[in-house]
Amino acid sequence: MDFIDELIEQGVFEDENSTSEFVSQVGTTEKGAVGDVCYYDVFDNRFYVASAFDQSKISTGSIVRDNRVIVIGIIINQHDEDNTVDVLMSGFLMKTPLELPIKYYHRDKQPYIRAYVYKMYQRFIKAFFKQCPGYEPLLNLDVTFPTVSDMLKIQANSAHIFDGLEEVSEDKDRFDQFVKRMFRNYIYVRHSNGRIYQMRISEEGEGNEDIRVPVATIDGDFLCVFRHVDAFDSQINNKIEPIPDDERVFFQ
């Protein structure tokens, strides 16, 4: 029995606190709403919110091609108790879905697939942070698997959720591939019981999603959700205004 096998028997991968229930409503104008874009301003060292719909916030169009900001992703949940938001990363951790080693095709190794997936997820997260610029708030982001409820939220509100991200995407082909991959591929998720599953959502809506116990014969994708990002309070407290075109700063 190897180290990972021992960990799974000890229950290390059963995280019962990993659920995330949604309380937000699409179209909310009082705070960071589902579908808004969250970005990081490298000069202010803060996260902010931009919207394609809400004129009380910075327009997503005003941050397009602005190299002083890093687009983090799309808001999929807001927490009323502390005015923070959960943000779906605007990309996948891997160029292609995770392909499991041949040994996990054997019946006696199938119970350990979840542990292997968890181990690989942590490895890719570490690689992701190594590629991040040295900005402390970015390096301190709380990164988790998406939950089943996260993915159901995306499925139910996909037309709205991706509009803002499309507006700030300079590479439209890359954006289209991101959305297609979101719906066509199985994605590793956490359920409310803490266990890892494979899930594929559908553009056809509720009732067409597919959730299953991970198997070696189905490749799965890695998505990230950044939990409890302080973006909206920062914007209000600092009265952030759109950056004029003649004041934009571009890194070499």
C-alpha positions as CSV (number, residue, x, y, z in Angstrom):
1,M,0.0,0.0,0.0
2,D,1.5,3.3,-1.0
3,F,1.2,6.7,0.8
4,I,-1.9,7.8,-1.2
5,D,-3.7,4.6,-0.4
6,E,-3.0,5.1,3.3
7,L,-4.4,8.7,3.1
8,I,-7.6,7.6,1.5
9,E,-8.2,5.0,4.2
10,Q,-7.7,7.7,6.8
11,G,-10.3,9.8,5.2
12,V,-8.0,12.7,4.4
13,F,-9.9,13.4,1.2
14,E,-13.3,13.5,2.7
15,D,-13.7,17.3,3.2
16,E,-17.1,17.8,4.7
17,N,-16.7,21.6,4.7
18,S,-16.2,22.0,1.0
19,T,-19.9,22.7,0.0
20,S,-21.0,26.0,-1.3
21,E,-24.6,26.9,-1.5
22,F,-25.7,29.9,-3.6
23,V,-27.7,32.8,-2.2
24,S,-27.3,35.3,-4.9
25,Q,-29.8,36.3,-7.6
26,V,-28.9,37.1,-11.2
27,G,-29.1,40.8,-11.9
28,T,-28.4,42.0,-8.4
29,T,-27.1,45.6,-8.5
30,E,-26.1,46.1,-4.9
31,K,-23.0,44.0,-4.9
32,G,-20.9,41.7,-6.9
33,A,-23.5,39.7,-8.8
34,V,-23.5,36.4,-10.6
35,G,-21.9,36.9,-14.0
36,D,-19.8,39.9,-13.1
37,V,-16.1,39.8,-13.9
38,C,-13.6,39.8,-11.0
39,Y,-10.2,41.3,-11.8
40,Y,-7.0,42.2,-10.0
41,D,-5.4,45.6,-10.3
42,V,-1.6,45.2,-10.0
43,F,-1.0,48.8,-9.0
44,D,-3.6,48.9,-6.2
45,N,-3.0,45.3,-5.2
46,R,-6.8,44.8,-4.9
47,F,-9.6,42.8,-6.5
48,Y,-12.4,44.6,-8.2
49,V,-15.7,43.9,-10.0
50,A,-16.8,44.9,-13.5
51,S,-20.1,44.3,-15.1
52,A,-21.5,44.1,-18.6
53,F,-25.0,45.1,-17.3
54,D,-24.8,47.2,-14.2
55,Q,-23.9,50.8,-14.8
56,S,-23.2,51.4,-11.1
57,K,-20.0,49.3,-11.6
58,I,-17.0,49.6,-13.9
59,S,-17.9,48.4,-17.4
60,T,-16.2,45.2,-18.5
61,G,-15.5,47.1,-21.7
62,S,-13.4,49.6,-19.8
63,I,-10.8,47.0,-18.7
64,V,-10.4,45.3,-22.1
65,R,-6.7,45.3,-23.1
66,D,-5.7,47.1,-19.9
67,N,-2.5,45.4,-19.0
68,R,-2.5,46.8,-15.5
69,V,-5.2,44.4,-14.6
70,I,-5.4,40.6,-14.5
71,V,-8.8,39.0,-15.1
72,I,-9.4,36.4,-12.5
73,G,-12.8,35.0,-13.6
74,I,-16.5,35.1,-13.2
75,I,-18.5,35.6,-10.0
76,I,-20.7,32.6,-9.3
77,N,-21.6,33.2,-5.7
78,Q,-21.8,36.1,-3.2
79,H,-21.6,35.9,0.6
80,D,-23.9,38.4,2.3
81,E,-22.3,37.9,5.7
82,D,-18.9,39.4,4.6
83,N,-19.6,40.9,1.1
84,T,-17.1,38.5,-0.5
85,V,-17.6,36.5,-3.7
86,D,-16.7,33.1,-5.1
87,V,-15.0,33.4,-8.6
88,L,-14.8,30.7,-11.2
89,M,-11.4,30.8,-12.8
90,S,-11.6,32.0,-16.5
91,G,-9.7,29.0,-17.8
92,F,-8.8,25.4,-17.1
93,L,-5.8,24.2,-15.1
94,M,-4.7,21.8,-17.9
95,K,-4.4,22.1,-21.7
96,T,-6.2,18.8,-21.9
97,P,-8.3,16.7,-19.5
98,L,-6.6,14.5,-16.9
99,E,-5.9,11.0,-18.3
100,L,-5.6,8.4,-15.5
101,P,-2.7,5.9,-15.5
102,I,-3.5,2.4,-16.8
103,K,-3.4,0.8,-13.3
104,Y,-6.6,2.6,-12.3
105,Y,-8.5,0.6,-14.9
106,H,-8.1,-2.4,-12.7
107,R,-10.9,-3.1,-10.3
108,D,-8.7,-3.3,-7.2
109,K,-7.3,0.2,-7.9
110,Q,-10.6,2.0,-8.7
111,P,-11.4,2.9,-5.1
112,Y,-8.2,5.0,-5.1
113,I,-9.1,7.1,-8.2
114,R,-10.4,10.0,-6.0
115,A,-7.1,10.1,-4.1
116,Y,-5.1,10.2,-7.3
117,V,-7.3,13.0,-8.7
118,Y,-6.9,15.0,-5.5
119,K,-3.2,14.6,-5.6
120,M,-3.0,15.7,-9.2
121,Y,-5.2,18.7,-8.5
122,Q,-2.9,19.9,-5.7
123,R,0.0,19.4,-8.1
124,F,-1.5,21.6,-10.8
125,I,-2.6,24.2,-8.2
126,K,1.0,24.5,-7.1
127,A,2.2,24.8,-10.7
128,F,-0.5,27.5,-11.3
129,F,0.8,29.6,-8.3
130,K,4.3,29.3,-9.5
131,Q,3.3,30.9,-12.7
132,C,1.5,33.8,-11.0
133,P,3.1,37.1,-10.7
134,G,4.5,37.9,-7.2
135,Y,1.5,39.8,-5.9
136,E,0.6,38.7,-2.4
137,P,-3.3,38.8,-2.7
138,L,-3.1,36.5,-5.8
139,L,-0.8,34.1,-4.0
140,N,-3.2,34.0,-1.0
141,L,-6.3,33.0,-3.0
142,D,-8.3,30.1,-1.5
143,V,-8.6,27.7,-4.3
144,T,-11.0,24.7,-4.3
145,F,-12.7,22.3,-6.6
146,P,-16.0,23.6,-8.0
147,T,-19.0,22.0,-6.2
148,V,-22.0,20.3,-7.8
149,S,-24.0,23.4,-6.8
150,D,-21.4,25.7,-8.5
151,M,-21.8,23.8,-11.8
152,L,-25.6,23.7,-11.6
153,K,-25.5,27.5,-11.2
154,I,-23.4,27.8,-14.3
155,Q,-25.7,25.5,-16.2
156,A,-28.8,27.4,-15.1
157,N,-27.4,30.9,-15.9
158,S,-24.9,30.2,-18.6
159,A,-26.3,32.8,-21.1
160,H,-25.7,35.6,-18.5
161,I,-22.6,34.2,-16.8
162,F,-20.4,34.2,-19.8
163,D,-21.4,37.6,-21.4
164,G,-19.1,39.7,-19.2
165,L,-16.2,37.3,-19.7
166,E,-16.7,37.4,-23.5
167,E,-16.4,41.2,-23.4
168,V,-13.0,41.1,-21.8
169,S,-11.7,38.2,-23.9
170,E,-9.3,39.4,-26.6
171,D,-9.0,36.0,-28.1
172,K,-12.6,35.0,-29.1
173,D,-11.6,31.6,-30.4
174,R,-10.0,30.8,-27.0
175,F,-13.2,32.0,-25.3
176,D,-15.4,29.9,-27.5
177,Q,-13.2,26.8,-26.7
178,F,-13.4,27.6,-23.0
179,V,-17.3,27.6,-23.1
180,K,-17.5,24.5,-25.3
181,R,-15.1,22.6,-23.0
182,M,-17.2,23.6,-20.0
183,F,-20.3,21.8,-21.4
184,R,-18.7,19.0,-23.4
185,N,-16.2,17.6,-20.9
186,Y,-16.6,16.0,-17.5
187,I,-15.3,18.2,-14.7
188,Y,-14.1,17.0,-11.3
189,V,-16.3,18.5,-8.6
190,R,-17.0,18.2,-4.9
191,H,-20.4,17.1,-3.7
192,S,-22.0,18.2,-0.4
193,N,-20.7,14.9,1.2
194,G,-17.1,16.1,0.5
195,R,-16.4,13.4,-2.1
196,I,-15.0,14.0,-5.6
197,Y,-17.2,13.2,-8.6
198,Q,-17.2,13.7,-12.3
199,M,-19.9,16.0,-13.7
200,R,-20.9,17.2,-17.1
201,I,-23.4,20.0,-17.4
202,S,-25.7,20.6,-20.4
203,E,-26.7,23.6,-22.4
204,E,-30.2,22.1,-22.5
205,G,-30.6,23.0,-18.8
206,E,-31.9,21.4,-15.6
207,G,-32.2,17.7,-15.6
208,N,-29.7,17.1,-18.3
209,E,-26.6,17.2,-16.2
210,D,-24.6,14.0,-15.6
211,I,-22.9,13.2,-12.2
212,R,-21.0,10.0,-11.7
213,V,-18.4,8.3,-9.5
214,P,-15.0,8.9,-11.2
215,V,-13.8,6.1,-13.5
216,A,-10.6,5.7,-15.4
217,T,-12.3,5.4,-18.7
218,I,-13.6,9.0,-18.6
219,D,-11.1,11.8,-18.6
220,G,-11.9,14.7,-16.3
221,D,-11.1,18.5,-16.4
222,F,-9.8,20.6,-13.6
223,L,-11.5,23.9,-12.9
224,C,-10.8,26.3,-10.0
225,V,-13.1,28.3,-7.8
226,F,-11.5,31.1,-5.7
227,R,-13.5,31.4,-2.5
228,H,-14.4,34.5,-0.5
229,V,-12.5,37.0,-2.6
230,D,-12.8,40.6,-1.2
231,A,-13.6,42.4,-4.5
232,F,-16.8,44.4,-4.1
233,D,-16.0,46.1,-0.7
234,S,-12.7,47.2,-2.1
235,Q,-14.4,48.9,-5.1
236,I,-17.0,50.7,-2.9
237,N,-14.5,51.9,-0.3
238,N,-12.0,53.1,-2.9
239,K,-14.6,54.6,-5.3
240,I,-12.9,53.1,-8.3
241,E,-13.6,54.8,-11.6
242,P,-12.9,53.4,-15.1
243,I,-9.4,54.1,-16.4
244,P,-9.3,56.7,-19.2
245,D,-7.7,55.4,-22.4
246,D,-4.9,57.9,-22.3
247,E,-3.9,56.8,-18.8
248,R,-3.8,53.1,-19.4
249,V,-0.5,51.5,-18.6
250,F,0.9,48.6,-20.7
251,F,3.6,46.3,-19.4
252,Q,6.4,45.3,-21.8
